[in-house]
Amino acid sequence: MHERYITFTAQCGKLLSLLLLSTVVLVAQPQGAREVLPVPLLQFGGYGGVIIGNASGSFATLPGINNCKGDTALFDGGSGNGFAASAIVGMRPAMGNSDFSANIGWQARVGIASVSTTFEATEVIGPAMNPMGMVLPVTSKYVVETSLSELRVEPMATYQVSRSTPLVFAVGARLGFLMGKTFTHHEEVAAPTGARYGDGSTERNNSSGDLQETSGFQAGLKAAIGFDFNLSPNFALRPEVGTMLGFTSPVADTDWSQTELHAGIALIFTLDAPRSSPLGE
């Protein structure tokens, strides 16, 4: 009987010790502990970058530009560069489970883009005699430099790989509204060396002004990829590269399509996530 009492007392002591330990652990937990809820988060920011442009097409001239070139020598492409700057608003995906849709968010950019493009074409304009008495064909080069600036709106869907891998893919539309549309033009002797025009110059037909008969609205497809480097829990730098494929011509009824490569960096601010409270606080 005495041994059973001792055994019962020992078991009660163990149970009491376990209850006391559990109580101490609960009391020791931070009363305000909360878990971050996996919900979409609103984001704001700004972007700045450079543009490498490439124009393709086939046209003899552009409206408002006068030169001596015939219709057989065509401007069949051009290249140039520019810049883009925009404000950003978007939604970071929740990424709360393994569903593909949980990693999809959205982003919209509104800003300015400006691109300059140089077109060149050559044409044999006639013979000329060099100082040695040889008759050689004279080739003229026609140079048109355009500068287009537009207000751009770029709505895009985004996909972030995971919380631990903040690689972000984006695809969407480029909606542009032309604001600036200027040009410069000149003709110069391309060959032979030393040849000159009838007035003794090597350059003629210089002109500049605004492009005529332009299309006010521009559309295209935009795609980009970026990676977030966290500066703090709320701020991140996102270097990114992308491309834009234009569907419309800046000049009406002209075969001219624009493709762009983009490289830049965005500063992203993400609002704090709401937190749950297991203690109901």
C-alpha positions as CSV (number, residue, x, y, z in Angstrom):
1,M,0.0,0.0,0.0
2,H,2.8,2.4,0.9
3,E,4.6,1.6,-2.4
4,R,1.4,2.3,-4.5
5,Y,1.1,5.6,-2.7
6,I,4.6,6.5,-3.5
7,T,4.2,5.5,-7.1
8,F,0.9,7.5,-7.4
9,T,2.6,10.5,-5.8
10,A,5.5,10.3,-8.2
11,Q,3.1,10.2,-11.2
12,C,1.2,13.2,-9.9
13,G,4.5,15.0,-9.5
14,K,5.4,14.3,-13.1
15,L,2.0,15.5,-14.4
16,L,2.3,18.7,-12.3
17,S,5.8,19.3,-13.6
18,L,4.5,18.9,-17.2
19,L,1.7,21.3,-16.7
20,L,4.0,23.9,-15.1
21,L,6.4,23.6,-18.0
22,S,3.6,24.1,-20.6
23,T,2.4,27.1,-18.7
24,V,5.9,28.6,-18.6
25,V,6.3,28.1,-22.4
26,L,3.0,29.7,-23.1
27,V,3.8,32.7,-20.9
28,A,7.2,33.0,-22.4
29,Q,5.8,33.4,-26.0
30,P,5.6,37.0,-27.3
31,Q,2.0,38.0,-26.8
32,G,2.0,40.0,-30.0
33,A,3.5,37.3,-32.2
34,R,1.8,37.4,-35.6
35,E,2.3,35.5,-38.9
36,V,2.5,37.3,-42.2
37,L,-0.5,36.4,-44.3
38,P,0.2,35.3,-47.9
39,V,-1.9,37.9,-49.8
40,P,-1.3,40.1,-52.8
41,L,0.6,43.3,-51.9
42,L,0.3,46.7,-53.5
43,Q,3.5,48.1,-55.0
44,F,4.7,51.6,-56.2
45,G,7.9,52.7,-57.8
46,G,9.7,54.3,-60.7
47,Y,11.8,53.1,-63.7
48,G,14.5,54.6,-65.8
49,G,16.5,53.0,-68.6
50,V,18.0,53.1,-72.1
51,I,16.5,52.0,-75.4
52,I,18.3,50.5,-78.4
53,G,15.9,50.9,-81.4
54,N,15.8,49.1,-84.7
55,A,13.4,50.2,-87.5
56,S,12.5,48.0,-90.4
57,G,10.5,48.8,-93.5
58,S,10.8,50.0,-97.1
59,F,9.9,53.5,-98.2
60,A,11.4,56.0,-100.7
61,T,10.7,59.1,-98.6
62,L,8.7,60.4,-95.7
63,P,6.0,63.1,-95.9
64,G,7.4,66.6,-95.7
65,I,11.0,65.7,-96.6
66,N,12.2,66.9,-100.0
67,N,15.2,65.5,-101.8
68,C,16.5,64.5,-105.2
69,K,16.3,60.8,-104.6
70,G,14.3,58.7,-107.0
71,D,11.9,55.9,-106.1
72,T,14.4,53.2,-106.8
73,A,16.6,53.9,-103.8
74,L,14.6,52.9,-100.7
75,F,15.2,53.4,-97.0
76,D,15.0,49.8,-95.9
77,G,15.9,50.1,-92.2
78,G,17.5,52.2,-89.5
79,S,18.8,52.1,-86.0
80,G,19.2,54.5,-83.0
81,N,18.8,54.8,-79.3
82,G,16.9,56.7,-76.6
83,F,15.6,56.5,-73.1
84,A,12.5,55.7,-71.1
85,A,11.3,56.9,-67.6
86,S,8.0,55.9,-66.0
87,A,6.0,55.6,-62.8
88,I,4.9,52.2,-61.6
89,V,1.9,50.8,-59.8
90,G,1.3,47.1,-59.4
91,M,0.4,44.1,-57.3
92,R,2.9,41.5,-56.0
93,P,1.4,38.0,-56.1
94,A,0.5,36.2,-52.9
95,M,2.7,33.2,-53.5
96,G,0.9,31.4,-50.6
97,N,0.6,28.0,-52.2
98,S,1.9,25.9,-55.0
99,D,-0.8,27.0,-57.5
100,F,0.5,28.7,-60.7
101,S,-2.1,31.5,-60.2
102,A,-0.7,32.3,-56.8
103,N,2.5,33.6,-58.5
104,I,0.7,35.9,-61.0
105,G,0.4,39.6,-60.3
106,W,0.1,42.8,-62.5
107,Q,1.9,46.0,-63.2
108,A,1.1,49.2,-65.0
109,R,3.6,51.9,-66.1
110,V,3.0,55.4,-67.3
111,G,5.8,57.5,-68.6
112,I,7.8,59.0,-71.4
113,A,9.9,57.3,-74.1
114,S,12.0,59.0,-76.7
115,V,13.9,57.3,-79.5
116,S,16.0,58.7,-82.3
117,T,16.4,56.6,-85.5
118,T,18.8,57.2,-88.5
119,F,17.8,56.0,-92.0
120,E,20.3,55.8,-94.9
121,A,20.0,55.1,-98.6
122,T,22.4,55.4,-101.5
123,E,21.9,56.1,-105.2
124,V,24.1,56.6,-108.3
125,I,23.3,60.1,-109.5
126,G,25.7,60.4,-112.5
127,P,29.3,60.4,-113.7
128,A,32.1,62.7,-112.7
129,M,35.8,63.1,-113.9
130,N,38.5,62.8,-111.3
131,P,41.8,64.8,-111.5
132,M,43.4,61.9,-113.4
133,G,40.8,62.2,-116.2
134,M,39.0,59.0,-115.3
135,V,35.1,59.1,-115.5
136,L,33.6,57.5,-112.3
137,P,30.0,57.1,-111.1
138,V,29.1,59.4,-108.3
139,T,27.0,57.9,-105.4
140,S,24.9,60.1,-103.1
141,K,24.0,59.0,-99.6
142,Y,20.7,60.3,-98.2
143,V,20.4,60.5,-94.4
144,V,17.2,61.0,-92.5
145,E,17.3,61.3,-88.7
146,T,14.0,61.1,-86.9
147,S,13.2,61.7,-83.2
148,L,10.0,60.4,-81.7
149,S,8.8,60.9,-78.2
150,E,5.6,59.5,-76.8
151,L,3.5,59.1,-73.7
152,R,3.5,55.4,-72.9
153,V,1.0,53.3,-70.9
154,E,2.2,49.7,-70.4
155,P,-0.2,47.3,-68.6
156,M,1.5,44.0,-68.0
157,A,0.9,40.7,-66.2
158,T,3.8,39.5,-64.0
159,Y,5.0,36.1,-62.8
160,Q,7.3,35.8,-59.8
161,V,9.1,32.5,-59.4
162,S,8.9,32.3,-55.6
163,R,9.5,34.2,-52.4
164,S,13.1,33.0,-52.2
165,T,13.7,33.5,-55.9
166,P,12.4,37.0,-56.8
167,L,12.9,36.5,-60.5
168,V,10.0,38.4,-62.2
169,F,8.7,37.9,-65.8
170,A,6.4,40.4,-67.4
171,V,4.4,40.5,-70.6
172,G,1.8,43.0,-71.8
173,A,1.0,45.9,-74.2
174,R,2.7,49.1,-75.2
175,L,0.1,51.9,-75.8
176,G,1.8,55.1,-77.1
177,F,0.6,58.6,-77.9
178,L,3.0,60.6,-80.0
179,M,4.0,64.0,-78.6
180,G,7.2,64.9,-80.5
181,K,8.0,63.9,-84.1
182,T,10.9,65.8,-85.7
183,F,13.4,65.1,-88.4
184,T,16.7,66.3,-90.0
185,H,17.7,65.4,-93.5
186,H,20.8,65.9,-95.7
187,E,22.4,64.4,-98.8
188,E,26.2,63.8,-99.0
189,V,28.7,62.5,-101.5
190,A,29.4,58.8,-100.6
191,A,31.8,58.0,-103.5
192,P,34.3,58.5,-105.1
193,T,36.5,60.3,-102.7
194,G,37.0,63.9,-103.6
195,A,33.9,64.2,-105.7
196,R,31.7,67.3,-105.3
197,Y,28.3,68.5,-106.3
198,G,28.0,71.2,-109.0
199,D,28.2,74.0,-106.4
200,G,31.5,72.6,-105.0
201,S,30.0,71.3,-101.8
202,T,30.0,67.7,-100.5
203,E,26.6,68.1,-98.8
204,R,23.3,69.5,-99.9
205,N,19.5,69.6,-99.4
206,N,19.7,70.2,-95.7
207,S,16.3,70.4,-94.0
208,S,14.6,69.9,-90.7
209,G,11.2,70.1,-89.1
210,D,8.2,68.1,-88.0
211,L,7.3,64.8,-89.6
212,Q,4.0,65.1,-91.5
213,E,1.0,62.7,-91.6
214,T,2.1,60.8,-88.4
215,S,-0.1,58.3,-86.5
216,G,-1.0,59.7,-83.1
217,F,-1.6,56.2,-81.5
218,Q,1.1,53.5,-81.4
219,A,0.6,49.9,-80.2
220,G,3.0,47.0,-79.5
221,L,3.8,44.0,-77.4
222,K,6.1,44.4,-74.4
223,A,8.1,41.7,-72.5
224,A,10.7,42.0,-69.7
225,I,12.5,40.0,-67.1
226,G,13.9,41.4,-63.8
227,F,15.4,40.3,-60.5
228,D,14.7,42.0,-57.1
229,F,17.6,43.0,-54.8
230,N,16.0,43.8,-51.4
231,L,17.3,47.0,-49.8
232,S,14.9,46.7,-46.8
233,P,11.7,44.8,-46.0
234,N,9.8,47.3,-48.2
235,F,12.3,48.6,-50.8
236,A,13.9,46.6,-53.7
237,L,16.0,47.5,-56.7
238,R,15.0,45.6,-59.8
239,P,17.5,45.6,-62.8
240,E,15.6,44.4,-65.9
241,V,16.0,43.9,-69.6
242,G,13.1,43.7,-72.1
243,T,11.9,44.2,-75.6
244,M,9.1,45.9,-77.4
245,L,7.7,44.8,-80.8
246,G,5.8,47.6,-82.5
247,F,2.6,46.8,-84.5
248,T,1.9,50.3,-85.9
249,S,3.9,52.7,-88.1
250,P,4.7,56.2,-86.7
251,V,3.8,57.6,-90.2
252,A,0.5,56.8,-91.8
253,D,0.6,54.6,-94.9
254,T,4.3,54.0,-94.5
255,D,6.0,50.6,-94.2
256,W,7.9,51.3,-90.9
257,S,7.9,49.1,-87.9
258,Q,9.9,49.7,-84.7
259,T,11.6,47.1,-82.4
260,E,13.3,48.1,-79.2
261,L,15.6,46.5,-76.6
262,H,15.3,48.0,-73.1
263,A,17.8,47.9,-70.2
264,G,17.2,49.7,-66.9
265,I,16.5,49.6,-63.3
266,A,13.4,50.1,-61.1
267,L,13.0,51.1,-57.5
268,I,10.0,49.2,-56.0
269,F,8.2,50.0,-52.7
270,T,5.9,47.2,-51.4
271,L,3.3,47.9,-48.7
272,D,3.5,45.9,-45.5
273,A,1.6,42.6,-45.4
274,P,-1.2,42.2,-42.9
275,R,-0.4,39.8,-40.1
276,S,-2.5,37.2,-38.3
277,S,-2.7,36.9,-34.5
278,P,-3.0,33.4,-33.1
279,L,-4.1,34.9,-29.7
280,G,-6.9,36.9,-31.3
281,E,-5.3,40.3,-30.8
